[in-house]
Amino acid sequence: MSRHEGWSAERARAVIDSHAGEDGAMLPVLHDLQAMFGYIPHEAVPLVADALNVSRAEVRGVVSFYHDFRDHPPGRHVLRLCRAEACQSVGGVRVADHARARFGIDWHETTADGALTLEPVYCLGLCACGPSAMLDETPIARLDEAQIDALIEAAR
Amino acid sequence: MTMRCFLPRDMAAVALGADRVAAALTAEAARRGLDMALTRTGTRGLFWLEPLLEVATEGGRIGYGPLSADDVPGVLDAIMSGAEHGKGLGRVEAIPFLKRQTRLTFARAGITDPLSLEDYRAHDGLRGLERAVALGPAKIVEAVTQSGLRGRGGAGFPTGIKWRTVAEAPGARKFVVCNADEGDSGTYADRMVMEGDPFTLIEGMAIAGIAVGATKGYIYSRSEYPFANATMRKAIVLAREAGVIGPNVLGSGFAFEPELRVGAGAYVCGEETAMLDSIEGKRGQVRAKPPLPAHVGLFGCPTVVNNALSLAAVPFIMAEGADAYRDYGMGRSRGTMPIQLAGNIRYGGLFETAFGVTLGELVQDIGGGTRNGRPVRAVQVGGPLGAYFPPALFDTPFDYEAFAAKDGLIGHGGVVVFDDTVDMRAQARFAMAFCAIESCGKCTPCRIGSTRGVEVVDRIAAGDRIAANVALLRDLCETMKYGSLCALGGFTPFPVLSALDHFPEDFAAPAMPAAAD
């Protein structure tokens, strides 16, 4: 059960067209495409390039520059763990190491069953109650090893 | 009589369970047939007390926190009977952490419904904009200059001078860009403004637009802040519908239209020129200066780029007058700074106060030391590009110049506390590693230097010619400091050199085998 749709050129075009005439529409378009498909499908690149009157290389350049944009589908859930200093000061590194060991994956990887993708994030602005994380759209504060264990169960 | 309750919907409060408390409260009130109205506010910024429920009484709002859903029936019993409750905090405004503050920018945070313009007006909102449209552009610029307001993103450039430059720059199109790309670890004040008092930011931007002759504005926020973005979008729609912004700002004939743009996880886009490229739809690469954005900015037009906290301070300055703001502070740092206490700290939260409070007061008296009770060993001030301060420097006052004199910076006001288990060599390594991950790649000192920096720290950790490699690391820091295009490469040496200067013992011996991997 995915939170995202399968590729559809028609749906992609509708998203791109909704930003017609906007100045600097590249990031809003890419955000919307990723919200729809979970990543920026290879097939979307020429459509975006055409609509924004830029080269495909420029679109790829933007997709690869920003950490948020993926060029391949994520797992059914995405867990973003904060790796920045405020979370480091309250055991964030230890919790992240536990998560990687428990899930058997490293950063940017997806579990073999496709349940969960692990992403690093550098600050969620929850710095007085770390370590912090986002599971899909849900923020989590004071994360510990036990919560990580519960998360992986829930994701499966 | 209706029982009026307030509970934050702030992202941190929700992360700590505020939504569960809200659901329990609504259900329990219904079950008891209570006439209760719950307003979801922003946060006051006292995060160790979140979720913090407030109840309106004749004597002011009474607080209960930190609550879990299980506490709700007992708290309701206490409210109804007037009995004490274990999590009762008494009058919220009397909580010392809040009482000691001077809240000018954050006067409404946690008090009002963030998306009620009526509430906003009732709490002095829009008075600044009303006065601004009456005064006109030249007098607005004069007032902001007189107030002594300096850039709250960290550079500390006088806001009024920046505005004057853009106002005087020729151009048919001009822009106001609000830098809300709050990427520094240990900071969350922009997020609190956007979630808790978004109309302040809109009001500040509209004043800036009128002052410089810009009719279009962009708020550049972060994808890591979904709550803030949702609130900001709704606030813009509401403000437009009410005529606060749009083609005829408050009926003045001035036009101003702000739009929210969301970044995509690139720290460097907090740098103003990278941000402009990002809004234009490009890779967020830093531009060489000059030309300054004030002359050639967004889409080649004169552009004011201000931090969200600078813009959020403007409505107060316009409403109360430049002197009312300038009377706070010390030296050339005027007004208040929303300081964000973070990391391993007992009382973590937003502390807005006049410049001049010392770092030691912030960490020990106000922050209460570490969360886990261990001794404080290091405090990083100003985000990932800020220096680590040892307790020996705790007498440093919070002031742009005083921090610069100690080879540090106040940055965006983030204060991250570490206890005595911190490994400063690991922190120095992280500073370089973070720079390598986030470098836009345009200049060599940052792009290559950061990676070489990680390697040199690793050699030191391995015990390989420690003295020679420490000297090399310092030399590399000099190159990055003076040779980088922007603050990312240029300031990454601050945490590294401060770790070397103040904590040399952490670099003296090889890492324990168990810690190395």
Interface residues (C-beta under 8 A of the other chain):
Chain A: D23 G24 A25 M26 L27 P28 L30 H31 L52 V54 E58 G61 V62 F65 Y66 H67 D68 F69 A84 E85 A86 C87 Q88 S89 V90 V121 Y122 C123 L124 G125 L126 C127 A128 C129 G130 S132 M134 E137 P139 I140 A141 R142
Chain B: M11 A12 V14 A15 L16 F47 W48 E50 E182 G183 D184 S185 G186 T187 Y188 D190 R191 R222 S223 E224 Y225 P226 F227 R261 V262 G263 A264 G265 A266 Y267 S278 I279 E280 G281 K282 R283 G284 F299 Q340 L341 A342 G343 N344 I345 G348 G349 R371 N372 Q380 P384 G414 V416 V417 F418 D419 V422 Q427 F430 F434 I437 E438 C440
